[in-house]
Amino acid sequence: MGLRQIVVIGGGPGGLLAARLLRRRWRCPVTVFERQPPGSTYGFGVALHDHAMSRLEAVDREAWQALLRLGYPLRRWIMQRDGEQVGIDNDGGLGIGRATALGQLTELAERAGVDVQTGHEVAVDEVGSADLVIAADGVGSATRERLAPALGVHVDPGPIPFVWCGAAVDPGGMLLATAETDDGIFTAHVMPFAPGRATFQVDTEPAALERAGLATASAATPAQESDRATLEYLESAFADVLNGGPLEGNRSRWSIFSTVACDRWWHARTVLVGDAAHTAHYTVGSGTRMAMEDAIALADALDGGGSLEESFIAYEQARRPAVERLQSRARRSQRWWASLRSRFRLPLATLLLSYYTRTGSVSLGDLTRSNRLLLEGCLRLYDPRADPLDVGGGILASPFPLNGRMLAGRVLGIGHAGASDPKVAYLPAAGVEAWSPASESFCRHAEATRREGAEVLCLTGPPARDAVLDRLDVAEQVRLATRTPVAIEAPPGHRDDLAIGLLTQRIDLAALTPDESR
């Protein structure tokens, strides 16, 4: 395969990095068309995940060093509620100003010989002379829309309204601050990206937005302006976090995040990268990571020596499993935030642990190594006498009061019952998604089962870890809806996930299946 001309539509991190890597490898003309004028961008800061930075270091040490030098380390995550704070250590990568990152990547691309044309918008049909077209034109990709019938596009709007702002604050790490107003709960995700500078993104429930009158205000705000009423409302709600200062707007209006997925990421000579191909909810902070890792994988695939089609297939095969895993985690994260009100008054340490483990990407072993004090604090809420050196075993062995008697531990037997054992109802939960219409129907069925005399509701299903994690989420909803002790069934290999479920009050008891092959 010989490439004579490459065009990149969109000058985001993925497009600029792909342009630089391909120009250095193929030495053919590479042109980037970015519709925004020079120095103009939407948003404030972006997160550069450690994993993506490691991949970048392996393929382009110069770019890695440049971004590393500009980044703000995110090694501490803090949760704040009612003026109280609790923190956790975290390998969270770097925060970096979006304009700064794009400026640096543009400079690096141009240094490699890429022609970057800003303030210039083109459509895929207007670049007929290019052998390869890379669409990096973001979540609202016009290229994806144009090629939608061939790509099999799926767009799933989420339930949480959000708004991007900026602020002159530095909370010392990633800060998750809640504000309970007369209208509802608002949460600020504050990510520093430079000394004294932070992204200040806020989300809330649709009903809270309606009660505050902000949905109407945003709808009436011109597209290129910020919703002033929203900024003033949030300045008041988060005055303590802002130290009485203002919020900065940049076309800041309430929006709904949509998860984008495509059956195929390429058609003919055109291939999609980053948000044009797929999105993951902003609460996992991985949009820039996915775009950069896409760019690296695409460059590697095109180096493979096959045809353009073979290279596209290799690129998608290399990236799709990781993207789908991240999208699965992001769906769990989105569900957690959409249902925040249901667990809002958990002890703050428990709420932080629930947040930190919401996607399943952090194991009990990870937490034991990096944040033992948080685990021990949550364990003491259950059983002050439990062995702090074995948090998982301690929580599973802790006693549980049930209808006037005390169970010796939190592990149920499966398929048998003694005279003193609880009356357990086993409810198949395979395929039920938490905090959805299906789970609401499931909760009604669980409540009817409880009324028939069940003391414990045990959710059953497949043994795979993703299925176990999904059951934990459904169990939390059932537990809250029925006010009945809830367990889930899982193989012994998932004891640590069950322990985290107990510590975060997703479940009350655990049911270990006899073996993992069940």
Stockholm file with secondary structure:
# STOCKHOLM 1.0

chainA/1-518         MGLRQIVVIGGGPGGLLAARLLRRRWRCPVTVFERQPPGSTYGFGVALHDHAMSRLEAVDREAWQALLRLGYPLRRWIMQRDGEQVGIDNDGGLGIGRATALGQLTELAERAGVDVQTGHEVAVDEVGSADLVIAADGVGSATRERLAPALGVHVDPGPIPFVWCGAAVDPGGMLLATAETDDGIFTAHVMPFAPGRATFQVDTEPAALERAGLATASAATPAQESDRATLEYLESAFADVLNGGPLEGNRSRWSIFSTVACDRWWHARTVLVGDAAHTAHYTVGSGTRMAMEDAIALADALDGGGSLEESFIAYEQARRPAVERLQSRARRSQRWWASLRSRFRLPLATLLLSYYTRTGSVSLGDLTRSNRLLLEGCLRLYDPRADPLDVGGGILASPFPLNGRMLAGRVLGIGHAGASDPKVAYLPAAGVEAWSPASESFCRHAEATRREGAEVLCLTGPPARDAVLDRLDVAEQVRLATRTPVAIEAPPGHRDDLAIGLLTQRIDLAALTPDESR
#=GR chainA/1-518 SS CCCCCEEEECCSHHHHHHHHHHHHHHCSCEEEEESSCTTCCSSSEEEECHHHHHHHHHHCHHHHHHHHHHCEECCEEEEEETTEEEEEECCCCEEEEHHHHHHHHHHHHHHTTCEEEETCCCCGGGCTTCSEEEECCCTTCHHHHHTHHHHTEEEEEEEEEEEEEEESCCCSSEEEEEEECSSCEEEEEEEEEETTEEEEEEEECHHHHHHHTHHHHHHTSCTTSCCHHHHHHHHHHTTTTTTTCCEECSSCCCEEEEEEEESCSEETTEEECGGGTCCCCGGGCCHHHHHHHHHHHHHHHHTTSSCHHHHHHHHHHHHHHHHHHHHHHHHHHHHHHHTHHHHTTSCHHHHHHHHHTTTSCSCHHHHHHHCHHHHHHHHHHHCTTSCTTCHHHHHHHSCEEETTEEESSSEECSSCCCTTSCCEEEEECTTCCTTSHHHHHHHHHHHHHHHTTCSEEEEECCCSHHHHHHHHHHHHHHHHHHCSCEEEEECGGGHHHHHHHHHTTSCSEEEECSCTTC
#=GC SS_cons         CCCCCEEEECCSHHHHHHHHHHHHHHCSCEEEEESSCTTCCSSSEEEECHHHHHHHHHHCHHHHHHHHHHCEECCEEEEEETTEEEEEECCCCEEEEHHHHHHHHHHHHHHTTCEEEETCCCCGGGCTTCSEEEECCCTTCHHHHHTHHHHTEEEEEEEEEEEEEEESCCCSSEEEEEEECSSCEEEEEEEEEETTEEEEEEEECHHHHHHHTHHHHHHTSCTTSCCHHHHHHHHHHTTTTTTTCCEECSSCCCEEEEEEEESCSEETTEEECGGGTCCCCGGGCCHHHHHHHHHHHHHHHHTTSSCHHHHHHHHHHHHHHHHHHHHHHHHHHHHHHHTHHHHTTSCHHHHHHHHHTTTSCSCHHHHHHHCHHHHHHHHHHHCTTSCTTCHHHHHHHSCEEETTEEESSSEECSSCCCTTSCCEEEEECTTCCTTSHHHHHHHHHHHHHHHTTCSEEEEECCCSHHHHHHHHHHHHHHHHHHCSCEEEEECGGGHHHHHHHHHTTSCSEEEECSCTTC
//
